Amino acid sequence: MKTIKNIKRITVILVFTLSFSGCEDYIEEEIYTQITSENFLDENNADQLIVGIYNAVRGVYNNYNYKFAGTDIFTTQGEIFSTSSENDYVGFNAPQTNGLWNTNYAVISKANTAINRFENQISWSPGMLEEKTYGIAQARALRALAFFNLAQQFGGVVLDFEEPQSIRNNYTRSSEEATYNLIIEELEAAIPNLKDDPETGRFSKRAAQHVLAEVYLTRAYKNYGESTDFQTAADLAVLAIGSYDIRSQSFAEVFDYDNQINPEILFATQWGETGFASDRGNTKHSLFMNQVFNLPGVSRANLYGEKGNSLMPTPYFYSLFTDNDTRENVTIHRTIIADEESGLGEDVINPGDTIVYFPKYALGTAELKERLNDYWVYQPDQYLFGRPEDIEGVIYKYSLNPEFINFPIMKKFDDQIFSGTGDGARDTFVFRVAGTHLIAAEAFLGAGNPTQALFHLNRVRERATGVADYYTNIDLDTILVERALELIGESNRWAVLKRMGKLEEKVSLYNPHYIDHGAFDPSKHLLRPIPIKEIEISPETMEQNPNY
């Protein structure tokens, strides 16, 4: 892949709502002053409108609403009896506003503006018509992606294609079927005009094929789906995989901080240390962790960061790693290491010392007592809220730990440049080829071809374990296990469980808070509530989802 390096950064000032910010070495903007939209836009700088869409996509994948909570592999960090509407579906009501809705419609709005200006305002010379076609293809593909993100959560949504130039109060939702048909039409129209190997940061043909494969796969389960949808999804996934062999890189290499631009990544939202604040905005490093700086020997400037949300992986997730799965050491921290001098009782803590250890398997009494003289040890059944009973005669008594919740925090999103919960510079991987293999496995299974389904599932497992043909049988449950191990925190777990018809089953089996007091209602909770403000904007035409 190539990287865009020779475009100057700009701040665009227009009389209309066109505002962007750039990102390091990728898709950057130039500074113009005392201009209007009419004298600014021409064929030489029209690409800045496309850049603005990519900038908006950052917001989509820096927002985690409705993606993880209330599933089998994520739960809340609260006491087991505490309620959380997204996680245990108790008291789940429509919010005033919603980040997932807003960020995706921001992408749609910018795409609509770009397409309108490309088609109706800019005068294109014959030699620049390919640039026009390419720009529109990117805008249509990214707009389709945003609509897909919305449709998975809300069902039918407002299919708006107009550049926003006035206030409206007559927004109307289309049916879910019409929404999926539109997404398919947009992606199929865009794919022929996207590039196979675009500049880093741009949406490629294979990335769009990956999305379209998942769209067809999702529709295949619907009562309005077509009989060929599973096979179409499988064929598209194969095209998106292309000739790339995921075994050419280890899982650790894929997530190496210095290897963020690598051939497994079909699409990423990009951040970086450029000197511009807008390029340091990632927050993913702060997900699924407790407040480690409360521990002795761990400063606020530690290497892990600060707690950025109230979710954690479930005990079920941690149990999925087999001994030979190399993803475990890349995905989670089984130790918390001190970065400053401190002490606890008789123990002197120096930088580099272990403060907390999370063994994969429960330790025996003798070994546990020995280790508790050097650091805290939390057994696999002690990850949820609460303090284990103190063990007499050891230095690291559980009652001395100021944290009430201790669990192996996430590692694969660790950043090297950040500030607390934000200002991260690491790219967010949106689509990887390993994920495409898992889409292919599910699609081939649905199409009645278990042989090919096993091939794609085993290719992912082989990279992780070195064992070829690990699985000899395949079903949706097996695919869900492999998706959890490979894609935790990357893919939308809630949407995948919903797609497969497994959401209520899996949350009832593996989400501890839901098991204690959950109240899932399939007539209500398989769709998210439309934000109240959207209803208020168009009270005569905008409909709420059932039972909210």
C-alpha positions as CSV (number, residue, x, y, z in Angstrom):
1,M,0.0,0.0,0.0
2,K,1.0,3.6,-0.5
3,T,0.5,6.5,1.9
4,I,-0.5,10.0,0.9
5,K,2.4,12.2,1.9
6,N,2.4,15.3,-0.3
7,I,-0.9,17.0,0.5
8,K,-0.6,20.0,2.8
9,R,-2.8,20.3,5.9
10,I,-5.7,22.7,5.7
11,T,-8.5,24.1,7.7
12,V,-11.4,24.7,5.4
13,I,-13.7,27.6,6.2
14,L,-16.9,27.6,4.2
15,V,-20.2,29.4,4.5
16,F,-21.8,26.0,4.6
17,T,-21.2,23.4,7.2
18,L,-18.0,21.9,5.7
19,S,-15.4,21.4,8.4
20,F,-12.7,18.8,8.5
21,S,-9.5,17.9,10.2
22,G,-6.6,15.8,8.9
23,C,-4.6,12.8,9.9
24,E,-1.0,12.0,9.8
25,D,0.5,11.1,6.4
26,Y,-2.8,9.9,5.1
27,I,-5.6,12.2,3.9
28,E,-4.7,15.7,4.9
29,E,-6.1,19.2,4.2
30,E,-4.9,22.6,3.2
31,I,-5.5,26.1,4.8
32,Y,-7.6,28.6,2.9
33,T,-9.0,31.9,4.2
34,Q,-11.5,34.5,3.0
35,I,-13.3,32.0,0.7
36,T,-16.8,30.7,0.1
37,S,-18.0,27.3,-1.1
38,E,-18.6,28.8,-4.5
39,N,-15.0,30.0,-5.1
40,F,-13.3,27.3,-3.1
41,L,-14.4,24.1,-4.7
42,D,-12.9,23.0,-8.1
43,E,-11.6,19.8,-9.5
44,N,-8.2,20.3,-8.0
45,N,-9.3,20.4,-4.4
46,A,-12.6,18.6,-4.5
47,D,-11.0,15.6,-2.9
48,Q,-11.1,17.6,0.4
49,L,-14.8,16.8,0.5
50,I,-13.9,13.1,0.5
51,V,-11.3,13.6,3.2
52,G,-14.1,15.1,5.4
53,I,-16.0,11.9,5.1
54,Y,-13.1,9.8,6.3
55,N,-12.6,12.2,9.2
56,A,-16.3,11.6,10.2
57,V,-15.7,7.9,10.0
58,R,-13.2,8.3,12.9
59,G,-16.1,9.3,15.1
60,V,-18.1,6.2,14.2
61,Y,-15.3,3.8,15.3
62,N,-14.4,5.9,18.3
63,N,-17.9,5.4,19.7
64,Y,-18.8,2.1,21.4
65,N,-22.6,2.5,22.1
66,Y,-24.6,-0.7,21.6
67,K,-21.6,-2.8,20.4
68,F,-20.4,-4.8,23.3
69,A,-22.7,-4.6,26.4
70,G,-25.4,-7.2,26.9
71,T,-23.6,-10.0,25.2
72,D,-21.9,-13.2,26.1
73,I,-18.3,-11.9,26.2
74,F,-18.9,-8.5,27.8
75,T,-20.6,-7.5,31.1
76,T,-20.4,-4.5,33.5
77,Q,-17.9,-4.0,36.3
78,G,-20.7,-3.3,38.9
79,E,-21.9,-5.6,41.7
80,I,-23.6,-8.6,40.4
81,F,-27.1,-7.3,41.4
82,S,-26.5,-3.9,39.9
83,T,-28.5,-3.0,36.8
84,S,-27.4,-1.6,33.5
85,S,-30.0,-1.2,30.8
86,E,-27.7,-1.9,27.9
87,N,-26.2,-5.0,29.6
88,D,-29.1,-6.7,31.3
89,Y,-32.0,-5.0,29.5
90,V,-33.7,-3.8,32.7
91,G,-35.3,-0.4,32.2
92,F,-34.1,-0.1,28.7
93,N,-35.7,3.2,27.5
94,A,-35.1,5.5,24.5
95,P,-32.3,8.0,25.2
96,Q,-32.5,11.7,24.4
97,T,-29.7,11.3,21.9
98,N,-27.3,8.5,20.9
99,G,-23.7,8.6,19.7
100,L,-24.0,5.7,17.3
101,W,-26.9,7.4,15.5
102,N,-25.2,10.8,15.4
103,T,-21.8,9.7,14.2
104,N,-23.1,7.5,11.4
105,Y,-25.5,10.2,10.2
106,A,-22.5,12.6,10.3
107,V,-20.8,10.3,7.8
108,I,-24.0,10.2,5.7
109,S,-24.4,14.0,5.8
110,K,-20.8,14.6,4.6
111,A,-21.1,11.9,1.9
112,N,-24.4,13.5,0.6
113,T,-22.6,16.9,0.5
114,A,-19.6,15.5,-1.4
115,I,-21.8,13.6,-3.9
116,N,-23.9,16.7,-4.6
117,R,-20.9,19.0,-5.1
118,F,-19.1,16.4,-7.3
119,E,-22.2,16.0,-9.5
120,N,-23.7,19.4,-9.5
121,Q,-21.2,22.2,-8.6
122,I,-17.8,21.3,-9.7
123,S,-16.8,21.7,-13.4
124,W,-14.8,18.6,-14.4
125,S,-12.4,18.6,-17.3
126,P,-12.2,15.4,-19.4
127,G,-8.9,14.5,-17.9
128,M,-10.3,14.6,-14.4
129,L,-13.4,12.5,-14.9
130,E,-11.8,9.5,-13.3
131,E,-11.1,11.5,-10.2
132,K,-14.8,12.4,-10.1
133,T,-15.9,8.8,-10.5
134,Y,-13.5,7.7,-7.8
135,G,-14.5,10.3,-5.3
136,I,-18.2,9.5,-5.7
137,A,-17.5,5.8,-5.3
138,Q,-15.7,6.4,-2.0
139,A,-18.6,8.6,-0.8
140,R,-21.2,6.0,-1.7
141,A,-19.3,3.1,-0.1
142,L,-18.8,5.0,3.1
143,R,-22.4,6.2,3.2
144,A,-23.5,2.6,2.7
145,L,-21.3,1.5,5.6
146,A,-22.9,4.1,7.8
147,F,-26.4,2.9,6.8
148,F,-25.4,-0.7,7.5
149,N,-24.1,0.3,11.0
150,L,-27.5,1.9,11.7
151,A,-29.6,-0.8,10.2
152,Q,-28.1,-3.6,12.3
153,Q,-29.1,-1.7,15.4
154,F,-32.3,0.2,14.6
155,G,-33.8,-1.7,11.7
156,G,-35.2,0.6,9.0
157,V,-33.8,4.1,9.1
158,V,-34.1,7.5,7.4
159,L,-32.6,7.0,3.9
160,D,-31.6,10.6,3.4
161,F,-29.6,11.6,0.3
162,E,-29.9,15.3,0.4
163,E,-27.1,17.7,1.2
164,P,-28.1,19.3,4.5
165,Q,-28.9,22.9,3.7
166,S,-32.1,23.6,5.8
167,I,-33.9,22.5,8.8
168,R,-36.5,19.7,8.2
169,N,-39.3,18.3,10.4
170,N,-40.5,15.5,8.1
171,Y,-37.9,12.8,8.3
172,T,-39.4,9.4,7.7
173,R,-38.0,5.9,8.3
174,S,-37.9,3.4,5.5
175,S,-38.5,-0.2,6.1
176,E,-35.7,-2.5,7.1
177,E,-35.9,-4.4,3.8
178,A,-35.7,-1.1,1.8
179,T,-32.7,-0.1,3.9
180,Y,-30.8,-3.3,3.2
181,N,-31.7,-3.1,-0.5
182,L,-30.4,0.4,-0.6
183,I,-27.1,-0.6,1.1
184,I,-26.6,-3.4,-1.4
185,E,-27.3,-1.1,-4.4
186,E,-24.9,1.6,-3.1
187,L,-22.0,-0.9,-2.5
188,E,-22.5,-2.7,-5.8
189,A,-22.4,0.6,-7.6
190,A,-19.3,1.8,-5.8
191,I,-17.2,-1.4,-5.9
192,P,-16.2,-1.2,-9.7
193,N,-14.9,2.3,-9.3
194,L,-12.9,1.8,-6.1
195,K,-9.2,1.0,-6.2
196,D,-7.6,-2.4,-5.5
197,D,-4.6,-0.8,-3.8
198,P,-5.5,2.8,-2.8
199,E,-3.5,5.2,-0.6
200,T,-3.4,4.1,3.0
201,G,-6.6,5.3,4.7
202,R,-8.8,5.1,1.7
203,F,-11.6,2.5,1.3
204,S,-10.5,-0.2,-1.1
205,K,-12.4,-2.5,-3.3
206,R,-11.7,-5.4,-1.0
207,A,-12.9,-3.5,2.0
208,A,-16.2,-2.8,0.3
209,Q,-16.5,-6.4,-0.7
210,H,-16.0,-7.4,2.9
211,V,-18.8,-5.0,4.0
212,L,-21.1,-6.2,1.2
213,A,-20.4,-9.8,2.2
214,E,-21.6,-9.1,5.7
215,V,-24.6,-7.2,4.4
216,Y,-25.7,-10.1,2.3
217,L,-24.9,-12.5,5.2
218,T,-27.1,-10.4,7.6
219,R,-30.0,-10.3,5.1
220,A,-29.7,-14.0,4.5
221,Y,-31.2,-14.6,8.0
222,K,-34.2,-12.2,7.4
223,N,-37.6,-13.3,6.2
224,Y,-37.2,-11.0,3.2
225,G,-33.7,-12.4,2.4
226,E,-33.1,-14.1,-0.9
227,S,-32.2,-17.8,-1.3
228,T,-28.9,-16.9,-2.8
229,D,-27.8,-14.5,-0.1
230,F,-25.6,-16.9,1.8
231,Q,-23.7,-18.0,-1.3
232,T,-23.4,-14.4,-2.5
233,A,-21.9,-13.4,0.8
234,A,-19.5,-16.3,0.6
235,D,-18.3,-15.4,-2.9
236,L,-17.8,-11.8,-1.9
237,A,-15.8,-12.8,1.2
238,V,-13.5,-14.9,-1.0
239,L,-12.9,-11.9,-3.2
240,A,-12.2,-9.7,-0.2
241,I,-9.7,-12.2,1.1
242,G,-7.9,-12.3,-2.2
243,S,-4.5,-13.9,-2.3
244,Y,-3.5,-12.8,1.2
245,D,-2.6,-15.7,3.5
246,I,-3.1,-14.6,7.1
247,R,-0.5,-17.2,8.2
248,S,2.2,-14.9,6.7
249,Q,1.9,-12.8,9.9
250,S,1.4,-13.9,13.4
251,F,-1.4,-12.5,15.5
252,A,1.3,-10.7,17.5
253,E,2.8,-9.1,14.4
254,V,-0.6,-7.9,13.2
255,F,-1.0,-6.0,16.5
256,D,2.6,-4.8,16.8
257,Y,2.4,-1.1,17.3
258,D,5.1,-0.5,14.7
259,N,3.2,-2.6,12.1
260,Q,-0.1,-0.8,12.0
261,I,-0.1,-0.5,8.2
262,N,0.0,-4.1,7.1
263,P,-1.6,-6.3,4.4
264,E,-4.1,-7.9,6.8
265,I,-5.9,-4.6,7.4
266,L,-8.6,-4.0,4.9
267,F,-9.7,-0.7,6.5
268,A,-8.7,1.3,9.5
269,T,-9.5,4.7,11.0
270,Q,-6.1,6.3,11.3
271,W,-4.6,8.4,14.1
272,G,-1.1,9.5,14.7
273,E,1.4,11.8,16.5
274,T,1.5,14.7,13.9
275,G,1.5,17.7,16.3
276,F,-2.1,18.3,15.5
277,A,-4.5,17.6,18.4
278,S,-7.2,16.3,16.0
279,D,-4.9,13.4,15.0
280,R,-4.6,12.2,18.6
281,G,-8.2,11.3,19.5
282,N,-8.4,7.5,19.8
283,T,-9.8,6.2,23.0
284,K,-9.7,2.4,22.4
285,H,-6.8,1.9,24.8
286,S,-9.0,2.8,27.7
287,L,-11.7,0.1,27.0
288,F,-12.2,-3.0,29.2
289,M,-9.9,-2.1,32.1
290,N,-10.1,-1.2,35.7
291,Q,-8.5,1.9,37.3
292,V,-5.0,0.5,37.6
293,F,-3.4,3.7,38.9
294,N,-5.2,3.0,42.2
295,L,-2.7,0.2,42.8
296,P,0.5,0.9,44.7
297,G,3.4,1.2,42.4
298,V,1.2,2.2,39.4
299,S,1.2,5.9,38.6
300,R,-1.3,7.9,36.6
301,A,1.3,8.1,33.8
302,N,1.4,4.3,33.6
303,L,1.7,2.3,30.4
304,Y,-1.9,1.0,30.5
305,G,-3.9,4.2,30.7
306,E,-7.1,5.0,32.6
307,K,-10.4,3.3,32.7
308,G,-12.6,4.7,29.9
309,N,-15.8,2.6,30.3
310,S,-17.5,0.3,32.8
311,L,-17.4,-2.9,30.7
312,M,-15.2,-5.9,31.2
313,P,-14.8,-9.3,29.5
314,T,-16.9,-12.0,31.1
315,P,-15.4,-15.0,32.8
316,Y,-16.7,-17.1,29.9
317,F,-14.5,-15.2,27.5
318,Y,-11.3,-15.8,29.5
319,S,-12.2,-19.5,29.6
320,L,-12.1,-19.8,25.8
321,F,-8.3,-19.7,25.3
322,T,-6.6,-23.1,25.0
323,D,-3.0,-23.5,26.1
324,N,-1.7,-23.3,22.6
325,D,-3.6,-20.2,21.5
326,T,-1.0,-17.4,20.9
327,R,-3.8,-14.8,20.8
328,E,-4.1,-14.9,24.6
329,N,-0.8,-13.2,25.4
330,V,-1.5,-10.5,22.7
331,T,-5.1,-9.9,23.8
332,I,-5.0,-9.6,27.6
333,H,-2.6,-8.6,30.4
334,R,-2.2,-11.4,32.9
335,T,0.1,-9.2,35.0
336,I,0.0,-5.5,36.1
337,I,3.5,-4.1,36.4
338,A,4.7,-1.2,38.6
339,D,6.1,1.9,37.0
340,E,7.1,3.8,40.2
341,E,8.5,3.2,43.6
342,S,6.0,2.4,46.4
343,G,5.4,-0.2,49.1
344,L,2.8,-2.3,50.8
345,G,3.5,-3.3,54.3
346,E,6.9,-5.0,54.4
347,D,7.1,-5.2,50.6
348,V,9.1,-2.6,48.7
349,I,7.8,-2.0,45.2
350,N,10.2,-1.0,42.5
351,P,9.4,-0.2,38.8
352,G,9.1,-3.5,36.9
353,D,7.7,-5.4,39.8
354,T,4.5,-7.4,39.4
355,I,1.6,-5.9,41.4
356,V,-1.2,-8.2,40.3
357,Y,-1.2,-11.6,38.7
358,F,-4.1,-13.4,37.0
359,P,-3.2,-17.1,36.5
360,K,-4.8,-19.0,33.7
361,Y,-5.7,-21.8,36.0
362,A,-6.4,-21.7,39.7
363,L,-3.3,-22.0,42.0
364,G,-3.2,-24.4,44.8
365,T,-3.3,-23.1,48.4
366,A,0.5,-23.4,49.0
367,E,1.5,-21.6,45.8
368,L,-1.2,-19.0,46.3
369,K,0.1,-18.1,49.8
370,E,3.7,-17.9,48.6
371,R,2.8,-15.6,45.7
372,L,0.6,-13.4,47.9
373,N,3.7,-12.2,49.7
374,D,4.9,-10.6,46.5
375,Y,1.7,-9.5,44.7
376,W,-2.0,-9.9,44.6
377,V,-3.3,-13.0,42.8
378,Y,-6.8,-13.2,41.5
379,Q,-8.0,-16.7,40.5
380,P,-10.2,-17.2,37.4
381,D,-13.4,-17.3,39.5
382,Q,-12.6,-14.0,41.2
383,Y,-12.7,-11.6,38.3
384,L,-16.1,-10.1,39.0
385,F,-16.9,-7.3,41.5
386,G,-15.9,-8.1,45.1
387,R,-13.0,-8.9,47.3
388,P,-11.9,-12.4,48.1
389,E,-11.5,-13.3,51.7
390,D,-8.1,-12.4,53.1
391,I,-5.6,-15.2,53.6
392,E,-3.7,-14.9,56.9
393,G,0.0,-14.7,57.0
394,V,0.6,-13.0,53.7
395,I,1.6,-9.4,52.8
396,Y,-0.9,-8.8,49.9
397,K,-4.2,-9.1,51.7
398,Y,-7.2,-8.6,49.4
399,S,-8.6,-6.0,51.8
400,L,-5.6,-3.8,51.1
401,N,-6.3,-3.5,47.4
402,P,-8.3,-0.3,46.8
403,E,-9.9,-1.8,43.7
404,F,-13.0,-3.8,44.1
405,I,-12.9,-5.2,40.6
406,N,-9.8,-7.0,39.3
407,F,-9.6,-8.8,36.0
408,P,-7.1,-9.2,33.1
409,I,-7.4,-6.0,31.2
410,M,-7.2,-5.7,27.4
411,K,-3.8,-5.5,25.8
412,K,-4.2,-5.6,22.0
413,F,-5.4,-2.0,21.9
414,D,-2.5,-0.7,24.0
415,D,-1.2,2.6,22.8
416,Q,2.2,4.3,23.1
417,I,0.9,7.8,22.8
418,F,-2.1,8.8,24.9
419,S,-3.3,10.9,27.8
420,G,-5.5,9.2,30.3
421,T,-8.6,7.9,28.5
422,G,-8.0,9.8,25.3
423,D,-5.5,11.4,22.9
424,G,-4.6,8.0,21.6
425,A,-2.5,7.7,18.4
426,R,-3.0,4.1,17.5
427,D,-5.1,3.2,14.4
428,T,-8.4,1.4,14.9
429,F,-8.6,-1.7,12.7
430,V,-12.1,-1.8,11.3
431,F,-11.9,-4.8,9.0
432,R,-9.2,-7.5,8.9
433,V,-8.8,-10.4,6.6
434,A,-9.1,-12.8,9.5
435,G,-12.5,-11.4,10.1
436,T,-13.3,-11.9,6.5
437,H,-12.5,-15.6,6.8
438,L,-15.0,-15.8,9.7
439,I,-17.7,-14.2,7.5
440,A,-16.8,-16.7,4.8
441,A,-17.1,-19.6,7.2
442,E,-20.6,-18.5,8.4
443,A,-21.7,-17.8,4.8
444,F,-20.6,-21.1,3.4
445,L,-22.2,-22.9,6.4
446,G,-25.5,-21.1,5.6
447,A,-25.1,-22.0,1.9
448,G,-24.8,-25.7,2.8
449,N,-21.1,-26.1,2.1
450,P,-19.5,-27.2,5.4
451,T,-16.2,-28.2,3.7
452,Q,-15.5,-24.6,2.6
453,A,-16.8,-23.3,5.9
454,L,-14.3,-25.4,7.8
455,F,-11.5,-24.3,5.6
456,H,-12.0,-20.7,6.4
457,L,-12.6,-21.3,10.1
458,N,-9.5,-23.5,10.4
459,R,-7.4,-21.0,8.6
460,V,-8.0,-18.5,11.4
461,R,-7.4,-21.2,14.1
462,E,-4.2,-22.4,12.4
463,R,-2.7,-19.0,12.5
464,A,-3.4,-18.8,16.3
465,T,-2.4,-22.3,17.3
466,G,-0.2,-23.8,14.6
467,V,-2.7,-26.7,14.3
468,A,-4.1,-27.3,10.8
469,D,-7.6,-28.7,10.5
470,Y,-8.3,-28.2,14.2
471,Y,-12.1,-28.3,13.7
472,T,-13.7,-31.3,12.1
473,N,-17.3,-30.1,12.6
474,I,-18.7,-26.6,12.3
475,D,-21.8,-24.8,13.6
476,L,-22.7,-21.2,14.6
477,D,-21.6,-21.8,18.2
478,T,-18.1,-22.8,17.0
479,I,-17.9,-19.8,14.8
480,L,-18.9,-17.6,17.7
481,V,-16.1,-18.9,19.8
482,E,-13.5,-18.2,17.2
483,R,-14.9,-14.7,16.6
484,A,-14.7,-14.0,20.3
485,L,-11.0,-15.1,20.4
486,E,-10.0,-13.3,17.2
487,L,-12.1,-10.2,17.1
488,I,-13.0,-9.3,20.7
489,G,-13.4,-5.5,21.0
490,E,-13.1,-5.1,17.2
491,S,-16.4,-6.4,15.7
492,N,-19.9,-5.6,16.9
493,R,-20.6,-8.6,19.1
494,W,-24.2,-7.6,19.7
495,A,-25.0,-7.3,16.0
496,V,-23.4,-10.7,15.3
497,L,-25.3,-12.5,18.0
498,K,-28.5,-10.8,16.8
499,R,-27.8,-11.8,13.2
500,M,-27.3,-15.5,14.1
501,G,-30.4,-15.5,16.3
502,K,-28.2,-16.3,19.3
503,L,-28.4,-13.1,21.4
504,E,-30.9,-14.2,24.1
505,E,-29.5,-17.7,24.3
506,K,-25.9,-16.6,24.8
507,V,-26.5,-13.8,27.2
508,S,-28.6,-16.1,29.3
509,L,-25.8,-18.6,29.4
510,Y,-22.7,-16.4,29.9
511,N,-23.4,-12.9,31.0
512,P,-23.3,-13.0,34.9
513,H,-25.3,-9.8,35.5
514,Y,-28.0,-10.9,33.0
515,I,-28.1,-14.4,34.6
516,D,-28.7,-12.7,38.0
517,H,-31.6,-10.4,37.0
518,G,-31.8,-9.9,33.2
519,A,-35.0,-9.2,31.4
520,F,-34.5,-9.6,27.6
521,D,-37.7,-9.2,25.6
522,P,-37.2,-10.2,21.9
523,S,-40.3,-8.2,20.9
524,K,-38.4,-5.1,22.0
525,H,-34.7,-5.6,22.5
526,L,-33.7,-6.9,19.1
527,L,-34.0,-3.3,17.9
528,R,-32.5,-0.2,19.6
529,P,-34.7,2.7,20.5
530,I,-34.7,5.7,18.1
531,P,-33.3,8.7,20.1
532,I,-36.1,10.9,21.5
533,K,-34.7,14.1,19.9
534,E,-35.1,12.5,16.5
535,I,-38.8,11.8,17.2
536,E,-39.1,15.4,18.5
537,I,-37.6,16.8,15.3
538,S,-40.2,15.1,13.1
539,P,-43.1,14.3,15.5
540,E,-45.6,13.7,12.7
541,T,-43.5,11.3,10.6
542,M,-40.8,9.7,12.7
543,E,-41.8,6.4,14.3
544,Q,-40.3,4.8,17.4
545,N,-39.4,1.1,17.5
546,P,-41.9,-1.2,19.2
547,N,-42.3,-1.1,23.0
548,Y,-40.0,1.8,23.7
